[in-house]
Amino acid sequence: MCRQEPNPQPQPSQAPPQVLDRELQKANIELQLAQLRSNAEYYNSPAGQMQRQFETYQRLAKPLSESNFVPAAYKGNIGDCIVAVEMAARLGVLPLTVMQNLCVVKGNPTWKSKFLIGCVNTCGRYTTLDYHIGIDGKVGPVQYKTWEKGRDGKNHEVLKPFEHPELDNLTCVAFCTELSTGKELTSPAVSIRMAVQEGWYSKDGSKWPSMPELMLRYRAASMWVSTFAPELSMGFRTEEEQRDIVDVDYEEIREDQPRPVPRPRGTSASVEEAKEKLRARATSASKTNNPSDEMP
């Protein structure tokens, strides 16, 4: 008998190594493209833009915080330097300019008045800020507001007569022209009498008695910016305004202190009963005043 050879089993087909490498490279490219699309969508979103801005501000703030040219309040303080860089980007000025003119007074950030005046003069929307100073008689017998500590240990507002009513009542207004419309924009008037009545003139350490014209210009410029271009000050007061605010002690209310019991609110039934009593009282008073109405 002839010996038969077994039929060979078919072997599974195997792709060449070159094809596998191409498929793997294609998958990697598609994965990278998907990641790039996801990153692009995130960076174009508001959150991504804020993150990129913050990272940029942080890189700029670090060398500024290590510089010897920045004010002492910013040296070694990266957080405040980031805020200064962000505000400089909004205003379109150098970060060092913001640091030199952004001051903290009584815990609040404030601008120097001369910085706001420079912002108005260089923004390109208005002509140079100018001033008109005049004299409106004498200050006269006016009273000024101050605070004194009473017997209860709290500060109370009191009015005192001004000691120098013979001073000239200097007045000042700031004005300039809006270039787009040609309209003249004038600030509210500021005067020595106003400074006295508001308590700015007699405050301890005040510059009003020694340099009244400069303080009038600064306050008029601040009022002009608050009235016509508040976006330049970003809602901050000026340094002079903040220093003129009188500090008042506050009273802390603790949770363990007894609170006044609210008065009970009347119900509809009690309100109707009160109305009936008022009607009966009015009827009785009418009969008493007109006894002839009860005669037959």
CORHU-V599273 format. One record per residue. RES is the residue in one letter. SS is DSSP state (@ for helix, = for strand, . for the rest). PSI is psi in whole degrees, -180 to 180 (none if undefined). NEAR is the number of other ideal C-beta (glycine too) atoms within 8 Angstrom. Layout:
RES&SS&PSI&NEAR ; RES&SS&PSI&NEAR
This chain:
M&.&145&2 ; C&.&136&3 ; R&.&124&4 ; Q&.&137&4 ; E&.&135&4 ; P&.&144&4 ; N&.&130&4 ; P&.&137&4 ; Q&.&143&4 ; P&.&131&4 ; Q&.&139&4 ; P&.&142&4 ; S&.&135&4 ; Q&.&133&4 ; A&.&147&6 ; P&.&153&6 ; P&@&-31&6 ; Q&@&-38&6 ; V&@&-41&8 ; L&@&-40&9 ; D&@&-40&8 ; R&@&-41&8 ; E&@&-41&8 ; L&@&-42&8 ; Q&@&-39&8 ; K&@&-42&8 ; A&@&-41&8 ; N&@&-40&8 ; I&@&-43&8 ; E&@&-38&8 ; L&@&-43&8 ; Q&@&-40&8 ; L&@&-39&8 ; A&@&-40&8 ; Q&@&-40&8 ; L&@&-40&8 ; R&@&-42&8 ; S&@&-43&8 ; N&@&-39&8 ; A&@&-41&8 ; E&@&-40&8 ; Y&@&-43&9 ; Y&@&-27&9 ; N&@&-12&7 ; S&.&161&8 ; P&@&-39&5 ; A&@&-41&7 ; G&@&-39&10 ; Q&@&-40&10 ; M&@&-40&8 ; Q&@&-45&8 ; R&@&-40&9 ; Q&@&-44&10 ; F&@&-42&9 ; E&@&-39&8 ; T&@&-45&8 ; Y&@&-37&12 ; Q&@&-40&10 ; R&@&-36&7 ; L&@&-34&10 ; A&@&-30&14 ; K&@&-52&10 ; P&@&-29&7 ; L&@&-39&15 ; S&@&-21&13 ; E&.&-3&7 ; S&.&152&8 ; N&.&-3&4 ; F&.&-14&4 ; V&.&156&11 ; P&.&159&7 ; A&.&-31&4 ; A&.&-23&7 ; Y&.&-15&12 ; K&.&122&11 ; G&.&5&5 ; N&.&90&9 ; I&@&-36&10 ; G&@&-49&6 ; D&@&-34&9 ; C&@&-36&16 ; I&@&-42&12 ; V&@&-42&8 ; A&@&-40&15 ; V&@&-41&14 ; E&@&-42&10 ; M&@&-36&11 ; A&@&-38&13 ; A&@&-37&9 ; R&@&-39&7 ; L&@&-14&10 ; G&.&35&5 ; V&.&175&7 ; L&.&146&6 ; P&@&-36&13 ; L&@&-32&9 ; T&@&-43&10 ; V&@&-43&14 ; M&@&-36&13 ; Q&@&-20&7 ; N&@&-3&10 ; L&=&110&11 ; C&=&150&9 ; V&=&116&8 ; V&=&119&9 ; K&.&38&7 ; G&.&3&4 ; N&=&137&9 ; P&=&136&6 ; T&=&155&14 ; W&=&149&13 ; K&.&140&10 ; S&@&-38&13 ; K&@&-28&8 ; F&@&-44&10 ; L&@&-38&15 ; I&@&-42&10 ; G&@&-36&8 ; C&@&-41&11 ; V&@&-42&15 ; N&@&-25&9 ; T&@&-2&6 ; C&.&-19&9 ; G&.&3&4 ; R&.&-18&7 ; Y&=&163&13 ; T&.&176&7 ; T&.&135&6 ; L&.&129&13 ; D&=&170&8 ; Y&=&151&12 ; H&=&118&7 ; I&=&131&9 ; G&=&-178&7 ; I&=&125&7 ; D&=&68&8 ; G&=&-148&6 ; K&=&162&8 ; V&.&-43&13 ; G&.&-180&8 ; P&.&92&5 ; V&.&164&11 ; Q&=&150&8 ; Y&=&154&13 ; K&=&136&11 ; T&=&175&11 ; W&=&135&10 ; E&=&148&7 ; K&=&126&8 ; G&.&-174&8 ; R&.&-25&3 ; D&.&1&4 ; G&.&6&5 ; K&.&155&8 ; N&=&135&9 ; H&=&142&8 ; E&=&130&7 ; V&=&158&8 ; L&=&132&7 ; K&=&148&7 ; P&=&141&6 ; F&.&136&13 ; E&.&-16&3 ; H&.&70&6 ; P&.&-12&9 ; E&.&-1&5 ; L&.&147&8 ; D&=&135&8 ; N&=&85&13 ; L&=&139&13 ; T&=&153&13 ; C&=&138&16 ; V&=&144&12 ; A&=&140&14 ; F&=&155&13 ; C&=&177&13 ; T&=&134&10 ; E&=&122&11 ; L&.&-33&9 ; S&.&-30&5 ; T&.&-17&5 ; G&.&12&6 ; K&.&137&6 ; E&=&129&7 ; L&=&122&12 ; T&=&136&7 ; S&.&164&14 ; P&.&150&7 ; A&.&140&8 ; V&=&139&13 ; S&=&165&12 ; I&@&-36&15 ; R&@&-40&11 ; M&@&-43&8 ; A&@&-36&15 ; V&@&-48&14 ; Q&@&-34&10 ; E&.&-7&9 ; G&.&5&12 ; W&.&-38&11 ; Y&.&-41&12 ; S&.&5&9 ; K&.&145&9 ; D&.&131&3 ; G&.&13&5 ; S&.&144&10 ; K&.&-3&9 ; W&.&-43&11 ; P&.&-32&6 ; S&.&-31&5 ; M&.&69&7 ; P&@&-39&11 ; E&@&-39&9 ; L&@&-42&8 ; M&@&-36&13 ; L&@&-43&17 ; R&@&-46&12 ; Y&@&-44&12 ; R&@&-38&14 ; A&@&-41&16 ; A&@&-40&16 ; S&@&-42&14 ; M&@&-36&12 ; W&@&-46&17 ; V&@&-43&14 ; S&@&-29&7 ; T&@&-44&9 ; F&@&-25&7 ; A&.&62&11 ; P&@&-19&9 ; E&@&-22&5 ; L&@&-34&11 ; S&@&-10&13 ; M&.&30&8 ; G&.&2&4 ; F&.&148&9 ; R&.&167&10 ; T&=&162&14 ; E&@&-40&12 ; E&@&-39&12 ; E&@&-44&11 ; Q&@&-36&12 ; R&@&-26&9 ; D&@&-10&11 ; I&.&131&7 ; V&.&131&9 ; D&.&134&5 ; V&.&132&6 ; D&.&138&7 ; Y&.&158&4 ; E&.&120&5 ; E&.&128&4 ; I&.&115&4 ; R&.&161&5 ; E&.&-27&3 ; D&.&-7&3 ; Q&.&139&6 ; P&.&136&3 ; R&.&147&4 ; P&.&136&4 ; V&.&126&4 ; P&.&143&4 ; R&.&138&4 ; P&.&138&4 ; R&.&137&4 ; G&.&142&6 ; T&.&173&6 ; S&@&-35&5 ; A&@&-43&6 ; S&@&-33&8 ; V&@&-43&9 ; E&@&-38&8 ; E&@&-40&8 ; A&@&-37&9 ; K&@&-42&8 ; E&@&-39&8 ; K&@&-41&8 ; L&@&-39&8 ; R&@&-43&8 ; A&@&-39&8 ; R&@&-39&8 ; A&@&-39&8 ; T&@&-42&8 ; S&@&-41&8 ; A&@&-35&8 ; S&@&-40&8 ; K&@&-34&10 ; T&@&-39&7 ; N&@&-26&5 ; N&.&77&7 ; P&@&-20&7 ; S&@&-22&5 ; D&@&-22&6 ; E&@&-9&5 ; M&.&144&5 ; P&.&none&1
